[in-house]
Amino acid sequence: MKLLLTIALAFVVSFANAQNPYLPLWEFIPDGEPYVFEDPDNPGKYRVYIYGSHDMLEKHYCGKDLVTWSAPVEDLSKWRYDGVIFESKTDAKGKPLFKDGERDVLYAPDVLETKDAEGKKVYYLYPNIQSDERGSLVAKSSRPDGPFTPCNWSKDDPRKTVGPFRFDPAAFVDDDGRAYGYWGFDRSYAAELDPTTMATVKPGTSVVEDMIPGRKQDQTFRFFEASSIRKIKDKYVFIYSRWTNEGEFGLPQTNYTLAYCYSNNPLGPWTYGGTIIDGRGRETRQDGTVVPTAVPCGNTHGSICEINGKWWVFYHRQADTTEYSRQAMVAPITVEVQEGTDGYVRISEAEFTSEGFMTEGLDPLRQYPAGIACYFTGPVPAYQVYPSIIYSGSHTKIYRGQYDVKSGADPYDKRFNRCSMVNNTNGSVFGYKYFNFSKTYGKDGLQLCLSYIPEGTAGTIDIFLDRPSEKDGGVRLATYNVPAEKSDKVRTVIIPLETLKYYNGKHALFLSFSSPTEKRSICQVEEIGFIE
């Protein structure tokens, strides 16, 4: 049945998507753990599987099911919905856990692949359930796309599970067959697992407390949450959400960064490595000031993965005008490992961009939802008013359409796949890193095609290349005047860009808004792209 459903859904929702966010804009998979596993339906072929929580509650983090998406390693633009892999709604005897048919809320999970005594592949899922009874739940399956069945019920109580796992679990099996688990919030914990259960602590060993120092214990590691573990050559790499120090990087403290440390042993001691991705989109302006160019406060969770010889960091961004609609993001990184006892791991810090897997830059001759913007700032630094980030300038607004993956509808149908840029007040800026203008270089008649909804406030949109202002080194390509009309209908305008033909290769594009009327949105931008 699983095979037939997978084939049917693959036919229904197979599509090309490679920019950030790399999943459809109606899908919210934060906390993504990426793994390359063999396709169970095509032996010898491999796919990248994304396991994360599922932001569907709108006013709270995460959701009540876990789903997975996957893509063939040879084409990371073809993401496929593989369905629901786990729900927590019945106990060990199959009885409902809740009288009203409700389910446990499931937070950030992890998955590992191992083999049983007969050499068959087995996949273990480590859900993150914040209930006292099932906080340590572990499930397994014969397929990477599930379904997963709980395997660590207590013998004494059919509603409870056994094992040490708690917040944000992570697990892996080493080359020698020994298994390890990691978890924690504010403090980090780890343990060697009993290979017969993959859920309990190995007899004769104990839980390691404060495997690395927590955010209240030191000024370097500052572990907060989001444990993830990888082994690269002979080094163990621990990825986690790090709480930065006040003033670090010239910004207020935040837990919106993924960092790493490494060790010669799976349980440490560990050497701090550095930041892998900063969800604030941190950058330094020409005058030396450091600014957040995306949501400046939030959380993040993710990990790294090697695909066809290239390394990537998978993470999420805070989207929408609240913090409960997080979208899956990806960026290229470099990973260097020096083997040996005195060796090291060096991971480059990734840039926060709209490119995703399109590392050569976005194709300008294509229309994009405006909300794939990776840069959005306003007249007031957003961290001063968070979480009401809608009041700080441009930001994304997601339309939660009732998309049904079994309906046969195009997942890129604009009724569902919408992500607008909203709250474009005087002083707001949003932008894209990067478009590749090699296709348009030297061509006359280039124009920007912009779709927007006017909101009753007159203003102007200045279009800049490279930087968001001339003062900061940007090139002004054009100016468009937005009339003071209000409508719920989309307007599409064509703006000539006569000088764009002189620019080749990758460049950032910015839209800067100005108006004599303060704190009132000029328009809501729906789509953006270029035409010849």
N, C-alpha and C positions, 0 to 999 in steps of 0.2 A: 504493500500500500504506500509506504514512504517513497519508494522508487517512482511509482506512477505519479504521486503528487508532486515530487521534485521535477519530473519531466514536464508535467503540465504547467507548473508555475514558471519554470525556466522559459517555456515558450511564451507565456503571457507577459513576463516582465523583463525579458532580456533587452538591454538597451545599451547605448554607448554613453558613458559619463566618466570624465577623468579629472575635471577641475574640482576645486574645493567649493563647498562640501562635496565629497565624491559620491555620496548616496543621494537619492531623490530628496528634494527639499521638504517633502512631507514626512520624511522618515527621520527619527531622532535616536541615534545610537551613540551615546557618550560612553566613556570608559573603555574604549575599544582595545581589545587584546587581539593582535594579528598573528595568525599561524599559517604556515604552508603545510597542507596535508594532501595526501593522495586522494583523488576523486574516487569515491567508492563505486561509482557507476561507470568509470572509465579508467580501469587499471593502467598504470604507467603515466597517467596525466595528473597534474597537480593544480590545486586551487589555493588562493589566499582566502581564509575564512576570518570574518570579523565577529568577535564575541564581545558584547557589551550589555549595559543595562538599556532600558527602553523608556525614554521620556514621553509618557502618554497621559500623565495625570494632570498636566497643565498648571496646577497650582502647587505641585510638590515634585520633588525629584523622582525619576525612574518610573517603573510601572509594574504590572502584575503578570507579565510574561517576559520570556527571553526569546529573541529571534536572532537568526544569523543571516548574513549576506556573504556571498563569495564571488570571486572572479578568477578566471584562468590566469595562471602566472604569465602566459605569453601575451595577454591583452588585458591590462588593468583598467580598461574603459568599460568592460562588459560585466557590470555588477548585477548579480542575480539574487533575488529574494529566495531563501531556502526554507522559510517558514518558522513557525513557533517550535522551539526546541525544548522548552521546559516551562511548566507552571507548578506552583506549590499549592494544591487545593485539597489533597486527600492524605490521610495518614498511612501508616504501615499496613493497615487492614483494609485500605480502600475507602474508608469512611471520610466524609467531608470534614475539613479542619474547622470550618466556620458554618454556623447554622444557616446563614443567608446565602450560602454558595460563594462567598468571597474567597479571595486568594491572598497569599502572602505577597507583600511588596518585595520585589527583587532588585537589589542594588548591583554594584559592579562585580561581575563574575570572572573566573578564569577557567581555562580548559587545558588538559594535557593529553598526550598520546603515549600509550605504552603497549606492551604485548602480554597476553596471558600465558599460562603454562604450555599451551599448544602452539604458541607463536602467532596467534591471531591478534589483530589490532583491537585495542580497547581504548575508549575515550572517557575521561573523567571530567565532569563539570563541577565546578565549585561555586555555587550560587552564593550571593551575599544577602542573607535574610537577617533582619534585625529583631528577631523574636528570641526570647530566652530559650524556648523549646527547640527551635530549629536553626539557631544561629550557626551551627556547624554542619549544615546539610551538605552532602556530597551525592552526586548522581553519576551514572555511567551509561554508555551506549556503545554499540558496535560500529556506529557511523559518526563522522565529525559533525553532521547536521542533525543528529539526534533521531528520534526523541530520546531524552535522558530520563532514567528511572532512579529514584533515590536508593542508595545502597548502604546507608549507615544508620538505620533506625535503631533505637534503643531496644534491647530485649525486655526491658522492664516497663516501658511506656511507649505505646504505638504512635504517640504524637510527638515524641522527642527523638533527637538524633544524638550521636556520640562523636566526640572528637574535639580538638582544640580550636578549630577555625572560628574566627569571628570577622571583624570588619575588613572588607576589601581583601579577600583571600587570593593567594597566588600559589602555584605548585609546579614542580617539574620533576622529571626522572633523569638522573645523571647517567653518564655512559656506563657506569658499573652497576646500574640497576637500582641504586639507592634513591629513594624519593624524599622530597623536602617540601615543606609548606611554609608560607609567610603570610602575615596579616598584621593589622594594627591601625589605630587612630590616635594620633599624638605620640604614641609610643609604638615601636616596632617589635614584633615577635616572630620567632621562627622555630621550626622543629624538624627533626628527621621523622618521616612517616613510616608506619608499619606497612610494608609492601603487600601484605595479605589483605589489608583493608583500604589502603590509600586514603584513610580518613582519620586514623588515630595515631598517637605518638608511638614510635617504635619502642618496644619494651627495653628497659635498661638505659633509655635516654630521657632527657627532659626538655621542656620548652626553654628556649633562649630568650630572655627578656632584654629589651633595649639592644637589639642586634646592632642597630645604629642609633645614635642619640636623637631624641625627639626634639620638637621645636622649642620646648621649654628647658632643654637640658644643655644645649650648646649653641654656638653661633655659626657653625659650619654645615653640618649635615641637616639639622632642623627638619627631621622627618615629620610629615603631617598625616598622609594617608596614601592610598593608591599603590600598594605593593605590586611589583611585577618583576619576574626573574628570567634571565636568559643566560645561556652559556655560549661563549664565543672562544673557540680554540680552547686554551687551558684556563681561561678566566671566567669567573662568575660575575655577571653584571646585574646589579639591583637598580631598577628604575622606580621612581616614586615621586609623589607630589611633595615638593619642598616649600616650606614657609620661609620667605625671604626675610632678611633683617630690615628694620626701619632705615630708610635712606639707601639701602643697597641698590645699585644701578641708578642712583639718583631719584628713586621713586619710593612711595610708601610701601610698607610690607604687604605681602599677598601670598596666597597659596596657589596662584595661577601659573606656576612653573613646574615643568617636569625636569628632574635632575637625576643623576646616576652616581653610583659608586661601584667599586670593583674589588675583587678578592681572589686569592688563590684557592679558597675553600668555600663551599656553599653556605656555611654559617659564619664566615668572617674569620679574622678581622677585616675591616673594609677601609678602602682609601677613597676619599671623596673625589669625584671627577669633575662635575660642573653642571651647567644648565644645558638641556637638550632643546627645549622649546619654551618660549615665554608667551603665554596666551594674551598678554597685554599688547602684543605687537610693538614692543619697546624699540624706539629708535632715537638717534641723536641728531638734532637739527644743526644747521650751520653755525648758530651762535653758541653751540655747546650744550644747550639744555636737552635733557632727556624727557621724552614724552611717551605716554601710552597712546597708540594709534588705533587700538581696538578696545573692547570692553576691558577696563582697567582692573576690575575685581571679579573674581569668580573661582571656579575650581577646575582642575583638569586631572585627567587620568588616561594612561595609554601605555604604549611600549614601542619597542623597535623590532624590525623584521627585515631579514635579507631576502630579496626576491630577484632571482636571475642575476645574482652578483651585485645588486645595488641595495643599499641600505635606506630604510625609511623610518621616520618616526610617525606613529599614528596617535592622534590626540583628539580632543574636542574643543569646540568654541562655544561660548555662551551666546546664544542668538535670541531673537525675538525681543520684545520689550520687557520681558521678565527673565529670570534666570533658569527657567524650568523647561526650556526647549533647546537642548544642546545638540549640536551637529558634528558629524564625524569629519575629521580633517586629517591631512597627511602632508608630509614634507620630506624632501631628500636630505640625507645626512651622510657624513663620512665616518667610518669606524676604523680605527687603527689599533691593532693589538700587538704588543711586544710580548712574546711568550717567555716563560721562565719565572723563577721565584721572584726576581727583581723586576719583572716585566710590568707593563701598564696597559691601560685601555684609554684611548682618546676618542671622544665622540664630539663632532662639531655641533655648534648650536645652530638649529634650523631657523629659517626666516618664516615669519607668519605671512603667507601669501594666498592669492586666489588660484594659484596654478595647480595645486594638487599633484597628480601624476603627469601633468602637462608641463614638464620642466623646461621645455623650449619656449614656453609662453603661450598664452591664450590665442586662439585663432581670431583675429579681429573681424573677419568676414563671416560672423555668426552672431546671432542675437542671444544674449544671456539674461537671465533674471537679474535684476539690479542687485539683489541681496547676496550675490556671491562676492560683494565687495569685502575686502580684507582690512580696509582702513576707514574708520569713521570717528570723527572728532567733532567737538562743538565749542561754543564760546566759553563754556564753563568746564573745567576738568571734571570728568565724570566720576572720579573716585571721591569727590567731595559730596556727591549726592546719591551715590549708589545705596540701595538697589534701584532707585527710581531713575534708571539710566535713560529713560525716554526723554527726560528733561535736560539732558546734557548735550544734545546735538544729534546728528544723524545716527541712525541705528536700523537694524533689520526688523522687519515685521513679517512673520510667517503666517501663511493661511493654512489652517488645519482642515483641509478638505477631507471628505469621507471617502478616501481612496480605498478601493477593495482590490487586493492583489489577485483575486480569483475572477474578477469581472471581465478581464480582457481589455480594459481601457488602457490607453497609453499612459504610462506613469509620468510622462512629461507633458501631459495635457495641462494647459495653463490653469484649468480650474483647480488643479491640485498642486502642481509644481510651481508655486508662486512664493516669492520671497522678496518683498519690496524694501526700499530704503525710505524711512519715515522720519518725521520730526526735523525736516530740513529748514531750520530757522537761520536767521542772520548769523553768520560766522561758522555755520556747519560745513564740513568737508567730508566727502567719502571718495574712495578710490580703489584701484585695482592694480595689483602687482602680479604678473606683468602681462602686457600684450606683446606679441611678436609681430612687428610691422614689416617683416621681410616680404610678406605677400603683397603689401601695398606700396612698398618703396618705389619711388619714381613715377607713381601713377597720378594722373590728374583727376580732378572731380571727386576726390574722397570726401565723404560726409559722415557725420555721426547721426545715427538713428536712435532717437530717445523717446521713450513712452512714459508718460507721467499723468497723474491725476491732480489738477489744480485745486488748491485748498483756500482760495479767496484772498491771498496776500500777494501783492505785487513784489517782484524781486528779480534778481539776475542770477544766472548760472555761468560762472567762468570755468572754461575747460582748460586744464593744465596738463602738460606732459612732464614727466620725471619727478617734479616736486609740486606741492599743492599751492604754491604762490611764487610770484616773481622774486619776492624778497628772499625766499628760501632756495632760489636757484631754478625754479620751474619756468617752463615756456608756455605762455598763454596762446592757445590755439584759436579760441573763439569765445564769444560771449553771447548768451541767449537771454532775452528778456521774457520773463514769465508774467503774463497779464494778471490783474487782480480779479480773476473769475473763480467761482466755486462750482464744482461739478463732481458727480460720482462716475463720470465716464472718462475713459482713458484717452488722452491726447497723444498723438504721435507726430513729432516734428523732425525735420531733416535739417541739420546744421552744417553748412559748408566748412571744411577744414583745409583750406588751400595750402597751408604750409606743411601738412602732415606728410606729404610725399617725400620730404627731405630727410625723414627719419627712418632708419633701418634697425632691425633687431629688436631686442627687448626694451620696453619702456613702460613706466608706470603711468596711469591715467587717473586724473582727479577731477571731481566736480566740486566747485566752491560756491557757496550760496551767500548772497547778500541781500539785505532789504532794509529800508528805513524803519520798518515796523519790527520791533524786537519781540522775541519769544513767541512768534506765531509762524507756523510752518507754511512755507511757500507752496510746496507741492510734494506729492508722494511719487517717487520714481519707481517704475515697474520693470522696464527692460532697457538694455543698452547694447549697442553694437555698431559696426561700421558698414557702409555700403559704398560701392564704386560708382 
